Amino acid sequence: MVPAVASAFIPGLGQLVNGESDKAAGVFVTALVCGAGVVAAIPLIGPIAGVVGGLTWIYGVADGFFTGRKR
């Protein structure tokens, strides 16, 4: 449960808590790049980046939860 909550606040932190540093870096960088695309409000890329960023956030929370339950 702790990794899921951690990942809800900072994408990738839950994976880092679970000891998966490579996955944590991937989730964090993806969320960071997508966030930058939304903030820049690029006409076509902004909405797509928002969707990808949201899906990345959901993936991070779910993965943190299910991987944390296995341990």
Buried (B, 14 or more C-beta within 10 A) or exposed (E): EEBBBBBBEBBBBBBBBBEBEEBBEBBBEBBBEBBEBBEEEEEEBBEEBBEBBEEBBEBBBEBBBEBBEEE
